[in-house]
């Protein structure tokens, strides 16, 4: 009844407004109540509707007035082109891995695990406690909460063999996600126009951060086992680079994990050239058949800069990571972080620390290992059965992704369109290469939602490949 009365009042007032000049004053609420024989609540609802539609505006203590009608006109931002000039670096649009798609789609493109794989109860409880604590109202140190610094240092220290000095809490800088850490490291330690060796293929976000920092990328081929130390040494000699970015454990996108022998050889090459290894341990919590073995645990001379993220394993809403570096390199990174963000949210730091120090965290990680294995194996079977044209070069021992090599004649753009039109979203592999792609690849995330739909998704992929023409 009230809704009907409110609609009737809105319709009547719209007629009045259409014949009134801008700035005209409407009758008071009391007068409208008397005029329409309605309750004050009903009249208020009608006025709120008209306000939301932009027809009237209220001035407290003065009255309600008819708004002036604003005629839309095209905006001219041409002056900005002259003021800004040509961009120093032309950056790509948002990665396909960051796309939002409908819930009905079968999604293999995302770089994040499904909500069902997150420690939801731990996160919610941790955020509640953090909001009630001192972190909600205090400013944390630039380098991070001391307790969280200590946790990151202890975790890496637990992998450090005898005879190697483990990292200390003061070596740790807490970050608002690893992406910001990459940007700071490239800016502070490499510099504009300077060369950076980088695995190829590799994480698209590292490529983006390096290009944004004006760094010159030198690709180093990396296969299912990792990069060739001889090729890496040659790249150092020819380029004069002083840093190599790599993912030794469950690399994105290939899933490769370095053997201990290869890790030692790579470390020897880095030391020989007086350079840094930037180790991105993004998938530390996603081991399946093996456990991660950080290269940073083998070095105490400052050659390895270690980047460790909690964002994917704890929650995308808690963007917390850390970089562990020693010596002047650490000081330069900290200076860049202070200039960029000043400090990281204390609530997020406190919540992240709460989650990873709860007894339930280790239980969650053990369960996660089994869930990831089941999903990975289900997707592998689906590829073999329904899309045999796609070659799996490496069944990853951890991580979140399968990296598939497609027939040379594959038209990737058409393939992704055909799959999407059938409700299956895949990620073309081109954006994981810092230079020209070495062939047609796609990356499939086996930690996404609705694993029961994986076979159907692979049937769609297989049919699309059959009909694909370059």
Secondary structure, DSSP 8 states (H G I E B T S, - for coil): -HHHHHHHHHHHHHHHHHTS-TT-B---HHHHHHHHT--HHHHHHHHHHHHHTTSEEEETTTEEEE-----------HHHHHHH-S-SS----S-GGG----TTSEE---SS--GGGS-HHHHHHHHHHHHHSGGGTS---TT--HHHHHHHHHHHHTT--TTS----GGGEEEESSHHHHHHHHIIIII-TT-EEEEEES--HHHHHHHHHTT-EEEEEEEETTEE-HHHHHHHHHHH---EEEE--SS-TTT-----HHHHHHHHHHHHHTT-EEEEEETTTT-BSSS----GGGG--SS-EEEEEE-HHHH-TTS--EEEE--THHHHHHHHHHHHHTSS--HHHHHHHHHHHTSHHHHHHHHHHHHHHHHHHHHHHHHHHHH-TTSEES---SBSSEEEEE--TT--HHHHHHHHHHTTEE-EEGGGG-SSS-SS-EEEEETTSS-GGGHHHHHHHHHHHHHT---
